Amino acid sequence: TLHKKMDRQDISLAANALQQALEYNPVGAVTAWTNPDSGHSGQTVPTRTFATSSGTPCREFTTTVNVGGQSQEAYGTACRQADGSWKITN
């Protein structure tokens, strides 16, 4: 997969973009990242916001990674943890 070709900086930038998008973006708004050293880039877009039965805020999202001219899209759900961070649940 393309994720195996991502370096530590790519992964850090992508993780930060994910946290920012889930915390601050309305559904459909894009948070993009670019690593000038590797030339890799990506983006995260929240697609749905909901709460679990216990009231935990969760968001579905789409994330795209562009590595070496190839693009890979993934979907996931993340829920907010007690410390304010977002954890991917699937």
N, CA, C and O of each residue as an XYZ file, in Angstrom:
360
protein
N       0.836     -1.204      0.000
C       0.000      0.000      0.000
C       0.869      1.252      0.000
O       2.064      1.203      0.292
N       0.252      2.348     -0.328
C       0.981      3.619     -0.356
C       1.434      4.030      1.039
O       2.466      4.683      1.199
N       0.651      3.641      2.055
C       1.011      4.037      3.421
C       2.399      3.524      3.804
O       3.093      4.155      4.601
N       2.809      2.379      3.242
C       4.138      1.838      3.534
C       5.238      2.710      2.939
O       6.383      2.653      3.389
N       4.904      3.516      1.934
C       5.884      4.390      1.298
C       5.948      5.769      1.961
O       6.768      6.606      1.584
N       5.085      5.999      2.942
C       5.080      7.278      3.650
C       6.186      7.286      4.696
O       6.399      6.290      5.388
N       6.891      8.409      4.810
C       7.910      8.510      5.851
C       7.287      9.070      7.138
O       6.098      9.385      7.186
N       8.116      9.182      8.167
C       7.592      9.638      9.470
C       6.961     11.018      9.393
O       5.939     11.282     10.026
N       7.582     11.899      8.606
C       7.044     13.252      8.468
C       5.680     13.226      7.775
O       4.762     13.941      8.176
N       5.552     12.397      6.733
C       4.258     12.245      6.045
C       3.189     11.812      7.041
O       2.098     12.378      7.092
N       3.524     10.807      7.823
C       2.558     10.234      8.772
C       2.164     11.264      9.819
O       0.993     11.366     10.184
N       3.139     12.028     10.304
C       2.873     13.075     11.287
C       1.965     14.163     10.705
O       1.009     14.594     11.350
N       2.275     14.601      9.479
C       1.460     15.632      8.830
C       0.036     15.130      8.595
O      -0.930     15.857      8.823
N      -0.086     13.897      8.142
C      -1.404     13.314      7.879
C      -2.204     13.184      9.175
O      -3.403     13.460      9.198
N      -1.538     12.762     10.253
C      -2.218     12.606     11.547
C      -2.684     13.956     12.074
O      -3.793     14.071     12.598
N      -1.843     14.979     11.939
C      -2.230     16.323     12.386
C      -3.403     16.859     11.567
O      -4.317     17.473     12.117
N      -3.378     16.628     10.254
C      -4.481     17.074      9.392
C      -5.777     16.379      9.791
O      -6.842     16.996      9.798
N      -5.681     15.096     10.123
C      -6.868     14.343     10.546
C      -7.445     14.933     11.826
O      -8.650     15.167     11.912
N      -6.592     15.178     12.822
C      -7.061     15.749     14.090
C      -7.713     17.117     13.862
O      -8.779     17.400     14.408
N      -7.068     17.961     13.053
C      -7.603     19.295     12.763
C      -8.961     19.198     12.075
O      -9.908     19.887     12.454
N      -9.048     18.335     11.062
C     -10.292     18.201     10.296
C     -11.437     17.727     11.180
O     -12.548     18.252     11.104
N     -11.162     16.733     12.018
C     -12.230     16.167     12.851
C     -12.676     17.153     13.925
O     -13.853     17.200     14.281
N     -11.738     17.935     14.438
C     -12.064     18.867     15.518
C     -12.771     20.120     15.011
O     -13.709     20.600     15.648
N     -12.332     20.655     13.874
C     -12.765     21.994     13.473
C     -13.587     22.080     12.191
O     -14.321     23.051     12.004
N     -13.484     21.101     11.313
C     -14.129     21.246     10.009
C     -15.591     20.842     10.015
O     -15.958     19.828     10.608
N     -16.439     21.645      9.346
C     -17.781     21.157      9.070
C     -17.702     20.028      8.047
O     -16.689     19.868      7.365
N     -18.770     19.252      7.946
C     -18.832     18.182      6.954
C     -18.539     18.763      5.572
O     -19.100     19.790      5.189
N     -17.663     18.101      4.836
C     -17.342     18.512      3.469
C     -16.164     19.446      3.335
O     -15.708     19.696      2.220
N     -15.649     19.979      4.449
C     -14.508     20.900      4.375
C     -13.204     20.104      4.387
O     -13.069     19.128      5.125
N     -12.257     20.528      3.568
C     -11.001     19.812      3.362
C      -9.882     20.385      4.227
O      -9.710     21.602      4.303
N      -9.119     19.503      4.880
C      -7.842     19.883      5.481
C      -6.767     19.122      4.709
O      -6.741     17.891      4.712
N      -5.883     19.865      4.050
C      -4.848     19.248      3.223
C      -3.491     19.365      3.898
O      -3.269     20.249      4.725
N      -2.590     18.467      3.538
C      -1.205     18.531      4.012
C      -0.278     18.233      2.844
O      -0.650     17.536      1.900
N       0.936     18.770      2.920
C       1.972     18.512      1.925
C       3.309     18.423      2.642
O       3.612     19.245      3.507
N       4.094     17.440      2.287
C       5.451     17.319      2.807
C       6.398     17.795      1.703
O       6.589     17.089      0.714
N       6.992     18.981      1.857
C       7.857     19.507      0.796
C       9.105     18.662      0.568
O       9.673     18.694     -0.524
N       9.541     17.907      1.574
C      10.739     17.086      1.424
C      10.484     15.857      0.553
O      11.298     15.522     -0.308
N       9.348     15.185      0.780
C       9.061     13.957      0.025
C       8.208     14.227     -1.211
O       8.176     13.417     -2.137
N       7.515     15.374     -1.222
C       6.583     15.657     -2.310
C       5.249     14.957     -2.140
O       4.377     15.070     -3.001
N       5.079     14.231     -1.038
C       3.829     13.531     -0.778
C       2.802     14.512     -0.210
O       3.161     15.536      0.371
N       1.538     14.187     -0.384
C       0.478     15.063      0.109
C      -0.767     14.240      0.394
O      -0.812     13.036      0.141
N      -1.772     14.915      0.924
C      -3.028     14.236      1.206
C      -4.041     15.208      1.753
O      -3.782     16.403      1.892
N      -5.203     14.665      2.059
C      -6.255     15.497      2.629
C      -7.231     14.630      3.413
O      -7.344     13.425      3.186
N      -7.929     15.273      4.337
C      -8.973     14.623      5.114
C     -10.232     15.476      5.042
O     -10.175     16.701      5.149
N     -11.373     14.809      4.857
C     -12.665     15.480      4.770
C     -13.665     14.755      5.673
O     -13.945     13.577      5.451
N     -14.209     15.437      6.690
C     -15.281     14.812      7.474
C     -16.526     14.638      6.593
O     -16.890     15.543      5.842
N     -17.172     13.476      6.688
C     -18.351     13.208      5.855
C     -19.640     13.076      6.653
O     -20.726     13.190      6.086
N     -19.540     12.838      7.962
C     -20.745     12.734      8.785
C     -20.351     12.933     10.239
O     -19.266     12.526     10.657
N     -21.227     13.556     11.003
C     -21.017     13.756     12.435
C     -22.184     13.121     13.176
O     -23.342     13.299     12.798
N     -21.874     12.382     14.226
C     -22.939     11.746     15.012
C     -22.438     11.500     16.423
O     -21.253     11.670     16.708
N     -23.340     11.103     17.300
C     -22.954     10.765     18.668
C     -23.349      9.321     18.954
O     -24.372      8.839     18.468
N     -22.529      8.638     19.748
C     -22.852      7.277     20.156
C     -23.993      7.320     21.179
O     -24.395      8.394     21.627
N     -24.501      6.153     21.538
C     -25.595      6.093     22.517
C     -25.193      6.688     23.858
O     -26.045      7.152     24.616
N     -23.873      6.675     24.157
C     -23.392      7.256     25.418
C     -23.082      8.747     25.281
O     -22.676      9.390     26.249
N     -23.276      9.302     24.061
C     -23.076     10.728     23.870
C     -21.703     11.121     23.359
O     -21.416     12.309     23.211
N     -20.845     10.139     23.084
C     -19.506     10.444     22.567
C     -19.599     10.979     21.148
O     -20.240     10.353     20.304
N     -18.971     12.128     20.857
C     -18.987     12.645     19.486
C     -18.098     11.787     18.580
O     -16.962     11.462     18.925
N     -18.642     11.432     17.421
C     -17.893     10.656     16.439
C     -18.087     11.278     15.061
O     -19.078     11.960     14.800
N     -17.120     11.026     14.192
C     -17.206     11.545     12.828
C     -16.703     10.497     11.848
O     -15.703      9.820     12.085
N     -17.416     10.385     10.758
C     -16.916      9.585      9.644
C     -16.098     10.517      8.767
O     -16.376     11.714      8.700
N     -15.088      9.971      8.092
C     -14.217     10.803      7.272
C     -13.680     10.015      6.092
O     -13.687      8.785      6.072
N     -13.214     10.773      5.111
C     -12.480     10.224      3.976
C     -11.106     10.856      4.000
O     -10.974     12.066      4.187
N     -10.089     10.047      3.812
C      -8.740     10.575      3.743
C      -8.077     10.073      2.469
O      -8.241      8.916      2.082
N      -7.335     10.948      1.833
C      -6.653     10.611      0.588
C      -5.163     10.874      0.754
O      -4.764     11.893      1.318
N      -4.339      9.945      0.258
C      -2.891     10.085      0.300
C      -2.371     10.037     -1.136
O      -2.756      9.163     -1.911
N      -1.499     10.976     -1.484
C      -0.885     11.027     -2.809
C       0.616     10.801     -2.655
O       1.325     11.632     -2.088
N       1.090      9.661     -3.170
C       2.491      9.277     -3.041
C       3.012      8.865     -4.414
O       2.490      7.938     -5.033
N       4.039      9.559     -4.882
C       4.680      9.185     -6.141
C       3.732      9.132     -7.316
O       3.848      8.258     -8.175
N       2.788     10.066     -7.361
C       1.853     10.119     -8.473
C       0.680      9.159     -8.344
O      -0.198      9.139     -9.206
N       0.652      8.370     -7.291
C      -0.470      7.466     -7.040
C      -1.308      8.013     -5.901
O      -0.795      8.625     -4.965
N      -2.610      7.780     -5.999
C      -3.535      8.275     -4.987
C      -4.291      7.105     -4.381
O      -4.710      6.189     -5.088
N      -4.461      7.145     -3.062
C      -5.202      6.092     -2.372
C      -6.188      6.741     -1.413
O      -5.830      7.636     -0.648
N      -7.430      6.283     -1.463
C      -8.473      6.845     -0.615
C      -8.875      5.816      0.431
O      -8.954      4.621      0.146
N      -9.125      6.289      1.634
C      -9.569      5.414      2.711
C     -10.713      6.085      3.454
O     -10.838      7.310      3.459
N     -11.535      5.273      4.074
C     -12.679      5.761      4.837
C     -12.534      5.281      6.267
O     -11.964      4.218      6.511
N     -13.039      6.045      7.203
C     -12.952      5.614      8.583
C     -13.937      6.359      9.464
O     -14.640      7.269      9.025
N     -13.965      5.943     10.715
C     -14.755      6.603     11.753
C     -13.825      6.861     12.923
O     -13.031      6.000     13.302
N     -13.931      8.049     13.489
C     -13.130      8.385     14.661
C     -14.045      8.971     15.723
O     -15.016      9.661     15.410
N     -13.729      8.692     16.983
C     -14.511      9.228     18.094
C     -13.582     10.017     19.010
O     -12.399      9.706     19.151
N     -14.153     11.040     19.624
C     -13.351     11.896     20.482
C     -13.131     11.224     21.833
O     -14.053     10.687     22.446
N     -11.878     11.273     22.271
C     -11.489     10.682     23.544
C     -11.622     11.722     24.661
O     -11.798     12.912     24.398
N     -11.535     11.257     25.900
C     -11.677     12.144     27.060
C     -10.651     13.271     27.048
O     -10.925     14.362     27.549
N      -9.454     13.015     26.474
C      -8.404     14.048     26.458
C      -8.555     15.025     25.291
O      -7.729     15.923     25.121
N      -9.603     14.853     24.492
C      -9.850     15.778     23.390
C      -9.310     15.315     22.059
O      -9.627     15.909     21.028
N      -8.493     14.259     22.053
C      -7.973     13.746     20.784
C      -9.021     12.856     20.120
O      -9.959     12.382     20.761
N      -8.837     12.646     18.841
C      -9.737     11.783     18.058
C      -9.039     10.469     17.777
O      -7.900     10.451     17.312
N      -9.728      9.359     18.062
C      -9.159      8.038     17.860
C      -9.955      7.312     16.791
O     -11.182      7.244     16.859
N      -9.252      6.768     15.800
C      -9.921      6.008     14.743
C     -10.457      4.710     15.333
O      -9.724      3.957     15.974
N     -11.753      4.457     15.106
C     -12.387      3.280     15.678
C     -12.559      2.156     14.663
O     -12.757      1.002     15.041
N     -12.485      2.490     13.376
C     -12.507      1.427     12.357
C     -11.929      1.936     11.064
O     -11.859      1.194     10.084
